[in-house]
Amino acid sequence: MTVGIETQPQLVLTTPGRAEWTEVPVPVLTGPGEALVRPVAVATCDLDTMINAGSYPLPLPYALGHEFVAEVLTVSEGVTVAAPGDLVVVPFQISCGVCRSCRRGRTGDCNAVPPLSAYGLGAMGGDWGGAVSDVVRVPFADAMLVPMPPGVDPAAAASADNLTDAWRTVAPYLSDTEDDRRVLVFGAWSIGLYAVAIARALGAAVTYVDDDPGRLAVAEQLGATAREVAENARLELAPLTVHTTGRPGRLRQAIKATEPGGTLVDTGIFPAEQPMPLMRMYTTGLTFVTGRAQCRRDLPAVLDLIAAGALAPSVVTGHTAGWSDAPAAWAGHTHKLVLRR
């Protein structure tokens, strides 16, 4: 503990499968337009799960938690979106709301902060701290904070990163005027299941492909046709294909399963570069879409679906745990985990 500086506990991942509390300085307001918030529900991201399993090379240790709902503790001058005591969803990406990128809806590419700035992603996201702590500073409160809809359980809205990542894989491509609203989802972790849930909420017919019996069962519960197939199996072609696995074999399978003129959206978590069958993609006229979630841009639409009862993210949650059990729960998680105060 540093003399004269107030500290707080912060959960960090020290090695894959081992999470521990450490003491860090309590954040303070540094200027106008900021807020201090107290996280009340924190979800693991699919990337957290990969890092915890040792299958993604993020430098350790790093402060945990970037998907969260929080209570506002205090705000500085100029903040109008929230007041102390309000519940808010906090996007994981830092965004100012007024730069050129933010005005274009590219809130994950804000020009006011270093590239990839985010909570709870260690060296990748910068020094913004993690949400498994008592106090988090939000630098652009009016741009970032999204008020919680009345009646929505904080645990249901905590996974803002993965929910908005799933939203961008299906929602922009399911317009009301489309005749063929079939979606083929290649799933792993939670994003694929969230994509199923959102596509079903938007009226699409969904086929879900995976090799995990638990996730296949959840996909069926969400209204999809669930299929356990090998990576070399041929599948009925679909106009919209979603790939979320991070597995090269499944990506090639998804490319082959996208019909001519169709769209394949990939969530892009590959630790290494991958070869692409560009000639096939060219001759079939496939549109390949990748990129990170634009969390703050898409979060209100996701929350509207949850508030309307059309989207139930809790169906995908594998486990919930109390705050005091956070180290053991995080270290042992293999599916979506939500920590609650």
BELBEL-V487598 format. One record per residue. SS is DSSP state (A for helix, B for strand, O for the rest). Layout:
SS  SS
This chain:
O  O  O  O  O  O  B  B  B  B  B  B  B  B  B  O  O  B  B  B  B  B  B  B  B  O  O  O  O  O  O  O  O  O  B  B  B  B  B  B  B  B  B  O  O  A  A  A  A  A  A  A  O  O  O  O  O  O  O  O  O  B  B  O  O  O  B  B  B  B  B  B  B  B  B  O  O  O  O  O  O  O  O  O  O  O  B  B  B  B  O  O  B  O  O  O  O  O  O  A  A  A  A  O  O  O  A  A  A  O  O  O  O  O  O  O  O  B  O  O  O  A  A  A  A  O  O  O  O  O  O  O  B  O  O  B  B  B  O  O  A  A  A  A  B  B  B  O  O  O  O  O  O  A  A  A  A  O  O  A  A  A  A  A  A  A  A  A  A  A  A  A  A  O  O  O  O  O  O  O  O  B  B  B  B  B  O  O  O  O  A  A  A  A  A  A  A  A  A  A  A  O  O  O  B  B  B  B  B  B  O  O  A  A  A  A  A  A  A  A  A  O  O  O  B  B  B  B  O  O  O  O  O  O  O  O  O  B  B  B  B  B  B  O  O  O  O  A  A  A  A  A  A  A  A  A  O  B  B  B  B  B  B  B  B  B  O  O  O  O  O  O  O  O  O  O  O  A  A  A  A  A  A  A  O  O  B  B  B  O  O  O  O  O  A  A  A  A  A  A  A  A  A  A  A  A  A  O  O  O  O  O  A  A  A  O  O  O  B  B  B  B  A  A  A  A  A  A  A  A  A  A  O  O  O  O  B  B  B  B  O
